[in-house]
Amino acid sequence: MKKIIAAAVWLLSAGFALAQTMSPESKLRYAERVIERYYVDTVNADHVVEEGIRAMLKTLDPHSQYSDKEETRELTEPLDGNFSGVGIQFNMLTDTLYIIQTVAGGPSEKVGILAGDRIIMVNDTVISGVKMKNTDVMKRLRGPKGTKVNVKVQRKGVDGLIDFVITRGDIPIYSVDASYMVDAHTGYLRVSRFAEKTAEEVADALKKLKKSGMKKLIIDLQDNTGGYLQAAVKVAEMFLDKNSLVVYTKGDKVKPFYYRTDHKGEYRDIDLVVLVNQYSASASEILAGAIQDNDRGVTVGRRTFGKGLVQRPFPFPDGTMIRLTIARYYTPSGRCIQKPYEDGADDSYNEDMMRRYRSGEFSSADSVHFADSLKCATLVNGRTVYGGGGIMPDRFVPIDTTFYSDYYRDLVAKAVVNKFTQEYIDANRKTIKRDYPTEKAFVAKFKVTQDMLDRIIELGEKDGVKFDEKQFETSRHTLETIVKALIGRDIFEQSTYYHVANGLNPVYVEGINIVNDSEGYRKLLGY
């Protein structure tokens, strides 16, 4: 027995000695084999390896990550520009799927599904009256191109359920959420992401705005979390001279690379305002920084997120992927876009937004402090700009909380506003289309009446939101505007929502003021 114990101890100590002399790669393989062979229970080797990769990446920066097959698909799908599905925009209200819009030319529109329809069953599975997340619904409706899905639909004014067989097809994911003329000479363009076809979408939208008389432009990048670097470079090229520097990257193991414009931008001479906020990140910061550093336009809003790390994808044959940080982004003036972080301190990094809020940064520009060592100069007029993370706009606009009330928050949180708008549209769709045949007529003339507000109050009471007159009056204008915007989105298109609701956004309002004040605009740019 003593000999057996001695042999076991020798093997164990030899194993440890071997591990101490191994390369890191061999050590990892050795650890995997030991776990797989000797662990007390059956081991899922794939799971162990995946968790090991995640743990390794967690010791690095906050943006290097590993994704499994499903996570990889969810990451790449919005940037690839399309997915396979049935082509509907929907909302889940009171456990019922309401169709807001069908994608023009998409599979659902082709078989005759209409806005306002309710999907009750998908492939013989009842989804109405069942608590289900939006992601669960999408999993049932999405699928490979060419496959079929059976749905049963309830339509107002029609007895019984209507059966549809939808053949799934490619559904475009758009980057331009809204495009319209603010006034006779000012165009507005909202870009929600930078994807494969973003530059094409932006170019098409700008052509339409130009035909409508656009001589000035507002680009809205608020809440745009980024996407493809090349898409941001192509959009920047539309507004800059040939050979202008847009961004460059540097890293210890990769050569610096400078992204310059190849062509003279068609819109390089129009007055330009770029709207940003604390959630504008990555590619949107690249565009905003390029416009600012080339003194090409005025940035308006609040300091951006500060994501300036370049991730390179390393896919595995099984569909999983590592996205590894290999470099940092720098604006043309030499500012690093990335905000400071400590390796492996993801929790602290993720809490940065709350720290910024508590410090008063969203309420006052004076709360944002920059060291002199971070000072840089713009390329044309030599204006002072600062590095240290994110893009600080030329004109700061604080967050507006004057409209906020607990009563309004509860109405929104309990979906009372969405319930009302769906109810109202169901009852009045034909009348609204008859009285407001165009989006322009709707935006100019549609009014939210007191009767409509009274119904919202009534629905709120039924859902446990007690009426508070003082708080209601505080939020009345906001409530009226959002209700109108939601109705407009359903009757017309997504762009209508922003056309109506943007008036509530102080960053948007300030952007309009600046772009329409030629003298003030030029002064902000240092002319």
C-alpha positions in Angstrom: 0.0 0.0 0.0 2.8 2.4 0.9 4.4 1.7 -2.5 1.2 2.6 -4.3 0.8 5.8 -2.3 4.4 6.7 -3.0 4.0 6.1 -6.7 0.8 8.3 -6.8 2.6 11.1 -5.0 5.5 10.8 -7.4 3.2 11.0 -10.4 1.4 14.0 -9.0 4.6 15.9 -8.2 6.1 15.0 -11.6 2.9 16.3 -13.2 3.3 19.6 -11.3 7.0 19.8 -12.3 6.1 19.1 -15.9 3.4 21.8 -15.8 6.0 24.3 -14.5 8.3 23.8 -17.5 5.5 23.8 -20.1 4.8 26.6 -22.6 1.4 28.4 -21.9 -0.2 26.6 -24.8 1.0 23.1 -23.6 -0.1 24.0 -20.1 -3.6 24.7 -21.2 -3.8 21.4 -23.2 -2.4 19.5 -20.2 -5.0 21.1 -17.9 -7.8 20.2 -20.3 -6.6 16.5 -20.5 -6.3 16.3 -16.7 -9.8 17.6 -16.2 -11.3 15.4 -18.9 -9.6 12.3 -17.6 -9.7 12.6 -13.8 -12.6 14.9 -12.9 -15.1 13.1 -10.6 -18.1 13.6 -13.0 -18.6 13.4 -16.7 -17.2 16.6 -18.3 -18.5 18.5 -21.3 -15.2 19.2 -22.9 -16.6 21.9 -25.3 -18.1 23.8 -22.4 -14.8 23.6 -20.4 -12.8 24.9 -23.4 -15.3 27.7 -24.1 -15.3 28.9 -20.5 -11.5 28.7 -20.5 -11.3 31.0 -23.6 -13.8 33.4 -22.0 -11.7 33.5 -18.8 -8.5 34.3 -20.7 -10.1 37.1 -22.7 -11.6 38.5 -19.5 -8.1 39.3 -18.2 -7.6 41.6 -21.2 -9.5 44.7 -22.3 -13.3 45.1 -21.9 -14.1 44.5 -25.6 -12.1 41.3 -26.4 -14.7 38.5 -26.3 -15.6 35.0 -27.3 -19.0 34.2 -28.8 -20.8 30.9 -29.3 -22.7 30.1 -32.5 -25.8 31.9 -31.5 -24.0 34.9 -30.1 -21.9 35.1 -33.2 -25.0 35.2 -35.4 -26.6 37.9 -33.3 -23.4 39.9 -33.4 -22.9 39.8 -37.2 -26.5 39.8 -38.4 -27.3 43.5 -37.8 -24.1 44.5 -39.6 -24.4 42.1 -42.5 -27.4 44.1 -43.6 -30.1 41.3 -43.7 -31.4 38.1 -42.2 -33.9 35.5 -43.3 -37.3 35.8 -41.9 -40.9 36.8 -42.6 -40.5 40.6 -42.8 -42.6 42.2 -40.1 -42.2 44.9 -37.5 -44.2 43.9 -34.4 -44.9 44.7 -30.8 -45.9 42.3 -28.0 -48.8 43.8 -26.0 -50.8 42.0 -23.4 -49.3 38.7 -24.6 -50.4 39.4 -28.2 -48.3 40.0 -31.2 -49.4 43.1 -33.1 -48.0 43.7 -36.5 -47.0 47.4 -36.8 -45.7 47.2 -40.4 -44.7 44.7 -43.0 -41.4 45.2 -44.9 -42.1 46.5 -48.4 -41.8 43.7 -50.8 -41.1 41.2 -48.0 -42.5 37.7 -47.6 -45.4 38.8 -45.3 -46.5 41.6 -47.5 -46.5 39.3 -50.5 -49.0 36.9 -49.0 -51.3 39.7 -47.8 -50.6 40.2 -44.1 -51.5 43.8 -43.1 -50.5 46.3 -40.4 -52.9 45.8 -37.4 -53.1 42.0 -37.8 -52.5 39.8 -34.8 -50.5 36.6 -35.1 -52.2 34.0 -32.9 -50.4 30.8 -33.9 -47.0 29.9 -35.5 -46.7 26.4 -36.9 -49.6 25.1 -34.7 -48.2 26.6 -31.6 -50.4 29.2 -29.9 -48.4 32.3 -29.1 -51.3 34.6 -28.1 -52.0 34.7 -24.4 -48.6 33.2 -23.7 -45.9 35.2 -22.0 -43.1 35.3 -24.5 -40.1 37.5 -25.0 -39.5 39.2 -28.4 -36.4 37.1 -28.9 -38.5 33.9 -28.5 -41.0 35.1 -31.1 -38.2 36.0 -33.5 -36.7 32.5 -33.1 -40.1 31.0 -34.3 -40.5 33.4 -37.2 -36.9 33.5 -38.5 -35.3 30.6 -40.3 -33.3 29.7 -43.4 -34.3 31.4 -46.7 -36.8 29.3 -48.7 -38.3 27.5 -45.7 -42.0 27.9 -44.8 -43.8 29.0 -41.7 -47.5 28.6 -41.1 -49.3 31.4 -39.2 -52.9 32.0 -38.1 -53.8 35.7 -38.0 -56.7 37.5 -36.4 -57.9 40.6 -38.4 -60.4 43.2 -37.3 -63.7 42.8 -39.0 -63.0 39.3 -40.1 -64.6 36.3 -38.4 -62.3 33.5 -37.4 -58.6 33.2 -38.1 -56.9 33.6 -41.5 -54.3 31.1 -42.5 -51.1 32.2 -44.2 -48.1 30.2 -45.4 -45.1 32.5 -45.6 -41.9 31.5 -47.4 -39.0 33.0 -45.5 -36.7 35.4 -47.5 -33.9 37.8 -47.0 -35.0 40.8 -44.9 -33.0 44.0 -45.1 -31.8 45.6 -41.8 -31.6 49.3 -42.4 -29.1 51.8 -40.9 -30.9 55.0 -41.8 -33.9 55.2 -39.4 -35.1 58.6 -40.6 -34.6 61.1 -43.4 -36.7 64.2 -43.9 -36.6 68.0 -44.5 -36.7 70.0 -41.3 -37.5 73.1 -43.3 -37.1 74.3 -46.9 -33.3 74.1 -46.7 -32.3 71.8 -43.8 -32.2 68.0 -44.2 -32.1 65.6 -41.3 -30.6 62.1 -41.4 -30.6 59.6 -38.5 -28.0 56.7 -38.7 -28.6 54.0 -36.1 -25.6 51.7 -37.0 -22.7 51.4 -39.4 -23.3 48.2 -41.4 -22.3 46.7 -44.7 -24.7 48.9 -46.8 -24.8 52.0 -44.6 -22.9 54.2 -47.0 -25.3 53.2 -49.9 -28.3 54.0 -47.7 -26.8 57.4 -46.7 -26.0 58.2 -50.3 -29.5 57.4 -51.4 -31.1 59.4 -48.6 -28.9 62.4 -49.3 -29.8 62.4 -53.0 -33.5 62.6 -52.1 -32.9 65.4 -49.6 -30.9 67.3 -52.2 -33.7 67.0 -54.7 -36.0 68.4 -51.9 -33.8 71.5 -51.6 -31.3 70.5 -48.9 -28.5 73.1 -48.5 -27.7 72.3 -44.8 -27.7 68.9 -43.0 -28.0 67.5 -39.6 -26.6 63.9 -39.1 -28.0 62.3 -36.0 -25.6 59.7 -34.4 -27.2 59.7 -30.9 -27.4 56.2 -29.5 -25.5 54.8 -32.5 -23.2 52.1 -31.0 -21.1 51.8 -34.1 -20.3 48.9 -36.4 -18.0 48.6 -39.4 -15.0 51.0 -39.6 -15.1 51.1 -43.4 -18.8 52.2 -43.4 -17.9 55.2 -41.2 -15.0 56.1 -43.5 -17.2 55.9 -46.6 -19.8 58.2 -45.0 -17.1 60.7 -43.9 -15.8 60.8 -47.5 -19.1 62.3 -48.6 -18.4 65.4 -46.6 -14.6 65.8 -46.9 -12.0 66.8 -49.5 -10.0 64.2 -51.3 -7.0 62.7 -49.3 -8.5 63.9 -45.9 -7.5 61.8 -42.9 -10.5 60.2 -41.3 -9.0 57.9 -38.7 -5.8 55.9 -38.0 -5.1 52.8 -36.0 -2.1 51.8 -33.9 -1.1 48.7 -31.9 2.0 47.0 -30.6 1.8 44.1 -33.0 0.2 45.7 -36.1 1.5 48.5 -38.3 -0.2 51.9 -38.1 -2.8 52.2 -40.8 -4.2 55.6 -42.0 -7.7 55.8 -43.6 -7.9 58.7 -46.0 -10.7 59.7 -48.4 -10.2 58.6 -52.0 -12.6 61.1 -53.6 -13.8 64.6 -53.3 -17.0 64.6 -51.3 -20.2 65.6 -53.1 -21.5 67.3 -50.0 -18.2 68.9 -48.8 -19.5 72.4 -49.0 -22.8 72.2 -47.2 -23.2 73.4 -43.6 -23.1 70.3 -41.4 -24.1 69.5 -37.8 -23.5 66.1 -36.1 -25.5 65.1 -33.1 -24.0 62.8 -30.5 -24.6 61.7 -26.9 -23.1 59.4 -24.3 -24.2 56.3 -26.1 -22.6 57.2 -29.5 -19.7 54.8 -29.8 -17.1 53.2 -32.0 -17.7 53.9 -35.7 -20.0 56.9 -34.8 -17.1 58.4 -32.8 -14.9 57.9 -35.8 -17.2 59.9 -38.0 -17.8 62.6 -35.4 -14.1 62.9 -34.7 -13.2 63.1 -38.4 -15.8 65.9 -39.0 -14.6 67.8 -35.9 -10.8 67.4 -36.5 -11.1 68.5 -40.1 -13.2 71.5 -39.0 -15.8 70.3 -41.4 -18.9 70.7 -39.2 -20.1 71.4 -35.7 -20.7 68.5 -33.2 -23.5 69.0 -30.8 -24.6 67.1 -27.7 -22.7 65.3 -24.9 -19.3 63.5 -24.7 -19.5 60.2 -26.5 -19.0 56.7 -25.1 -15.2 56.3 -25.7 -14.9 53.0 -27.5 -11.8 53.2 -29.5 -10.5 49.6 -29.5 -10.1 47.7 -32.8 -11.4 44.2 -32.7 -10.4 41.6 -35.3 -12.6 38.5 -35.7 -11.0 35.1 -35.5 -13.7 32.6 -36.5 -13.6 28.9 -35.6 -14.8 26.2 -38.1 -17.8 25.4 -35.8 -19.3 28.9 -36.1 -17.9 30.3 -32.8 -15.6 33.3 -32.8 -13.0 35.3 -30.9 -13.1 39.1 -31.4 -9.7 40.2 -30.2 -8.5 43.8 -29.7 -5.5 44.4 -31.9 -5.2 48.2 -32.1 -6.6 51.6 -31.0 -8.5 54.2 -33.0 -7.1 57.7 -33.2 -8.8 60.8 -34.7 -7.0 62.9 -37.3 -5.6 65.2 -34.7 -4.1 62.3 -32.8 -6.7 61.8 -30.0 -7.2 58.3 -28.8 -11.0 57.6 -28.8 -10.8 54.9 -26.2 -11.5 55.9 -22.6 -9.2 54.6 -19.9 -9.6 51.1 -18.5 -7.7 48.5 -16.4 -7.1 45.1 -17.8 -9.6 42.6 -16.4 -11.6 45.3 -14.6 -14.8 44.9 -16.6 -17.2 45.7 -13.8 -15.5 49.1 -13.2 -15.5 49.8 -16.9 -19.2 49.0 -17.2 -20.0 51.3 -14.3 -18.3 54.2 -16.0 -21.6 55.6 -17.4 -23.2 55.7 -14.0 -20.1 57.5 -12.6 -20.4 60.1 -15.4 -24.0 60.6 -14.5 -23.4 61.0 -10.8 -20.6 63.4 -11.4 -23.0 65.7 -13.2 -21.4 65.3 -16.6 -24.7 64.9 -18.4 -26.0 68.2 -16.8 -23.1 70.5 -17.1 -20.1 70.8 -19.4 -18.1 72.2 -16.4 -18.2 68.7 -14.9 -16.0 67.3 -17.7 -12.4 67.9 -16.9 -9.5 67.4 -19.3 -5.8 67.5 -18.5 -3.6 69.9 -20.5 -1.5 66.9 -21.6 -4.6 65.6 -23.6 -4.8 68.8 -25.6 -4.8 68.6 -29.4 -5.5 71.0 -32.3 -7.9 70.6 -35.2 -6.2 70.3 -38.6 -7.5 73.4 -40.4 -8.3 76.1 -37.9 -6.2 74.9 -35.0 -9.2 74.8 -32.5 -8.4 73.1 -29.2 -9.9 69.6 -28.7 -9.1 67.0 -26.1 -8.3 63.4 -26.0 -8.8 61.0 -23.1 -11.8 59.1 -24.3 -14.8 59.9 -26.5 -15.5 63.0 -28.5 -16.4 66.2 -26.6 -18.8 68.1 -28.8 -18.3 71.7 -29.9 -21.6 72.7 -28.2 -22.6 70.9 -25.1 -26.3 70.2 -24.5 -27.4 69.0 -21.0 -30.0 66.2 -20.5 -33.5 67.6 -20.2 -35.5 66.2 -17.2 -38.1 68.9 -16.9 -40.7 66.7 -18.6 -40.0 63.7 -16.4 -42.5 62.4 -13.8 -43.0 59.1 -12.1 -46.5 59.0 -13.5 -45.3 59.2 -17.1 -42.6 56.6 -16.3 -45.2 54.2 -15.0 -47.5 54.7 -18.0 -44.6 53.8 -20.3 -43.2 50.9 -18.1 -46.6 49.2 -18.0 -47.1 49.6 -21.8 -50.2 51.8 -21.2 -49.1 54.2 -24.0 -48.4 51.4 -26.5 -51.7 49.7 -25.6 -53.6 52.9 -26.2 -52.0 53.7 -29.5 -52.7 50.2 -30.8 -56.3 50.4 -29.6 -56.7 53.8 -31.2 -55.1 52.8 -34.5 -57.3 49.6 -34.7 -60.4 51.8 -34.3 -59.4 54.7 -36.5 -56.9 53.4 -39.1 -59.1 54.2 -42.2 -60.2 57.6 -40.8 -56.6 58.6 -40.1 -55.5 57.7 -43.6 -58.5 59.5 -45.1 -58.0 62.7 -43.1 -54.1 62.7 -43.4 -53.3 61.1 -46.7 -49.6 62.2 -46.5 -47.0 62.2 -43.8 -46.6 65.9 -44.2 -50.3 66.4 -43.5 -50.2 64.2 -40.5 -47.1 65.9 -39.0 -48.6 69.3 -39.5 -52.2 68.8 -38.5 -52.8 65.7 -36.4 -53.6 66.5 -32.7 -53.9 64.3 -29.7 -57.2 65.3 -28.1 -58.3 65.4 -24.4 -60.5 62.4 -25.0 -57.5 60.4 -26.1 -55.6 61.5 -23.0 -58.6 60.6 -20.8 -58.6 57.1 -22.3 -54.8 56.8 -21.5 -55.6 57.8 -17.9 -58.4 55.2 -17.7 -56.2 52.4 -19.1 -53.5 53.5 -16.6 -55.9 53.2 -13.7 -56.9 49.7 -14.8 -53.2 48.7 -14.9 -52.5 50.1 -11.4 -51.1 53.5 -12.5 -52.8 56.0 -10.2 -53.6 59.3 -11.8 -51.6 62.3 -10.5 -52.7 65.5 -12.0 -49.6 67.5 -11.2 -47.3 64.9 -12.7 -49.6 64.5 -15.6 -49.4 68.2 -16.4 -45.6 68.1 -16.1 -45.5 65.3 -18.8 -48.5 66.3 -20.8 -46.6 67.7 -23.8 -44.3 64.7 -23.9 -47.2 62.3 -23.7 -49.0 64.0 -26.5 -45.9 64.0 -28.7 -45.0 60.4 -28.1 -48.6 59.2 -28.8 -48.7 61.1 -32.0 -45.2 59.8 -33.0 -46.3 56.2 -32.4 -49.5 56.6 -34.4 -47.5 58.2 -37.2 -45.0 55.4 -37.2 -47.7 52.8 -37.6 -49.7 54.6 -40.3 -46.7 55.8 -42.3 -43.1 54.7 -41.5 -40.3 54.6 -38.9 -39.1 58.0 -40.1 -42.4 59.6 -39.1 -41.7 58.8 -35.5 -38.6 60.9 -35.4 -40.1 63.6 -37.5 -42.7 64.1 -34.7 -40.7 63.1 -31.6 -37.4 64.9 -32.3 -38.9 68.2 -31.1 -38.6 66.8 -27.6 -34.9 66.3 -27.9 -32.8 69.4 -26.8 -29.8 68.2 -28.8 -31.8 68.1 -32.0 -33.3 71.6 -31.2 -29.9 73.0 -30.6 -28.6 71.5 -33.8 -31.3 73.2 -35.8 -30.5 76.5 -34.1 -26.8 76.2 -34.9 -27.2 75.1 -38.5 -29.6 78.0 -39.2 -27.3 80.6 -37.6 -24.5 81.1 -40.2 -22.5 83.5 -38.2 -22.6 81.4 -35.0 -21.9 78.2 -37.0 -18.7 79.7 -38.5 -17.7 81.1 -35.1 -17.9 77.6 -33.5 -15.7 76.3 -36.3 -13.0 79.0 -35.6 -13.5 81.0 -38.8 
